[in-house]
Amino acid sequence: MLLRWTVGGTEVLRLPATGTIVGVFPEQRYGQQQLSLQKGDVLVLYSDGVTEAMNEAGEFFEEKRLQDLLVSMSGRTATEIRDRVLDEVARFSGSAPQADDITLAVARLA
């Protein structure tokens, strides 16, 4: 997911997967895409363990909740964004067991 904050609001670009899990299948081929990053852009890479984190009621964290959280963090550093997302996933999950790995990488173009 790429977030770009502008005067008119926040633009969210969904970057679709071009293959399966990286590193699992040695012969896997992946498609390529190219886009230009601008100053202030935030690139968020995450595994399904983030969006499929489950709470005690069996509800998923979901992509919409992640997107809304990211949009609310205009001006934050990559480290602040990463930490807040991980904190929110943990808070949302409560005492429900973690069913999958949680992988999250955040980069902000300075």
C-alpha positions as CSV (number, residue, x, y, z in Angstrom):
1,M,0.0,0.0,0.0
2,L,1.4,3.4,-0.9
3,L,0.1,6.5,0.9
4,R,0.5,10.0,-0.5
5,W,-0.7,13.0,1.5
6,T,-1.7,15.9,-0.6
7,V,-3.4,19.3,0.0
8,G,-6.7,17.7,-1.1
9,G,-6.4,14.6,1.2
10,T,-4.8,11.3,1.2
11,E,-4.3,9.2,-1.9
12,V,-4.0,5.4,-1.2
13,L,-2.6,3.3,-4.0
14,R,-3.1,-0.5,-3.7
15,L,-0.2,-2.4,-5.0
16,P,-1.4,-5.8,-6.1
17,A,0.7,-8.9,-5.5
18,T,2.4,-10.3,-8.6
19,G,3.1,-13.8,-7.2
20,T,3.0,-16.0,-4.2
21,I,4.9,-15.8,-1.0
22,V,8.5,-14.6,-1.5
23,G,11.2,-17.3,-0.9
24,V,8.9,-20.3,-0.6
25,F,9.1,-21.7,-4.1
26,P,12.6,-21.3,-5.7
27,E,11.4,-21.3,-9.3
28,Q,8.5,-18.8,-8.7
29,R,8.5,-15.9,-11.1
30,Y,7.1,-12.5,-10.2
31,G,5.7,-9.7,-12.3
32,Q,7.2,-6.2,-12.0
33,Q,5.5,-2.8,-11.6
34,Q,7.1,0.6,-11.5
35,L,5.9,3.8,-9.9
36,S,7.5,7.0,-8.9
37,L,7.8,7.9,-5.3
38,Q,7.4,11.5,-4.1
39,K,8.7,13.3,-1.0
40,G,6.6,12.3,2.0
41,D,5.2,9.1,0.4
42,V,4.9,6.1,2.7
43,L,5.2,2.6,1.4
44,V,3.7,-0.1,3.7
45,L,4.4,-3.8,3.0
46,Y,2.6,-6.3,5.2
47,S,1.7,-10.0,5.4
48,D,-1.8,-11.3,5.8
49,G,-1.0,-11.9,9.4
50,V,-1.7,-8.1,9.9
51,T,-5.0,-8.0,8.2
52,E,-6.1,-11.4,9.3
53,A,-5.2,-10.9,12.9
54,M,-8.3,-12.0,14.8
55,N,-9.9,-10.8,18.1
56,E,-11.8,-12.8,20.7
57,A,-15.0,-12.4,18.8
58,G,-13.5,-14.0,15.7
59,E,-13.4,-10.7,13.7
60,F,-10.4,-9.9,11.4
61,F,-8.4,-6.7,11.7
62,E,-9.0,-6.3,7.9
63,E,-7.5,-4.1,5.3
64,K,-10.0,-1.3,5.7
65,R,-9.0,-0.9,9.4
66,L,-5.3,-0.9,8.4
67,Q,-5.9,1.7,5.7
68,D,-7.9,4.0,7.9
69,L,-5.2,3.8,10.6
70,L,-2.5,4.6,8.1
71,V,-4.4,7.5,6.6
72,S,-4.7,9.0,10.1
73,M,-0.9,9.1,10.6
74,S,0.1,11.9,8.2
75,G,3.4,13.4,9.1
76,R,4.6,10.5,11.3
77,T,7.9,8.8,10.8
78,A,8.2,5.3,9.4
79,T,9.1,4.0,12.8
80,E,6.1,5.7,14.5
81,I,3.8,4.3,11.8
82,R,5.2,0.7,12.2
83,D,5.0,0.8,16.0
84,R,1.4,2.2,16.0
85,V,0.2,-0.4,13.5
86,L,1.7,-3.2,15.6
87,D,0.3,-1.8,18.8
88,E,-3.2,-1.5,17.2
89,V,-3.1,-5.1,15.9
90,A,-2.1,-6.3,19.4
91,R,-4.8,-4.2,21.0
92,F,-7.4,-5.4,18.6
93,S,-6.4,-9.0,19.1
94,G,-6.5,-8.8,22.9
95,S,-6.1,-12.2,24.3
96,A,-6.9,-14.1,21.1
97,P,-4.0,-16.4,20.1
98,Q,-1.9,-15.2,17.2
99,A,-2.7,-17.5,14.3
100,D,-0.1,-16.3,11.7
101,D,3.1,-14.4,11.4
102,I,2.9,-10.7,11.4
103,T,5.3,-9.1,9.0
104,L,5.3,-5.3,8.5
105,A,7.8,-3.0,6.7
106,V,7.3,0.8,6.5
107,A,9.4,3.2,4.5
108,R,8.9,7.0,4.2
109,L,10.6,9.0,1.4
110,A,12.2,12.0,3.1
